[in-house]
Amino acid sequence: MDAGRFRVSLHSAISGRALQTVVDVTSVAAGESYVAADPRMSYLVIESAGVDWTATLEEAAADPQARTIPFRGGPGGPAAR
């Protein structure tokens, strides 16, 4: 992984396969990403090189048929690994 890179992806807890990339940045940044995913067991994979970062995952379910996962974080925060 390149120095200064921060990547977050959502993976299936059953198969382990990557479902989608949530964040992929190569500079100091902050922000929010929203993921629309079918209800299922899943987990985040966070990859970073040469950056300190913080991340928060919140689950919201306004519609029982869809799940939106707000993700806040990015490089530049205190290390949280």
C-alpha positions, 0 to 999 in steps of 0.5 A: 500500500502506498504511503499516505493512503487510507482505504476502507472496504465493506466485506461479507462476514459469510464469504469474506469477499469485498462488497464495496469500497467505502473510502479510498484517499491518498491525502489528508482528508476528513469526511463522511461516506454513506453505504447502502447495503442489503441487510447481512452480517458484514465487517469493515477492512481498514488499510492505511500506510503512513497515516494516523486515522480515526473511524466511526461506524454507525448503523441506521435503518430508516427503511427495513429493506435497506440499510445505510451505514454512515462512516466518518473518518479519515487520515489525520486523526489520532491513531486508532488501530 
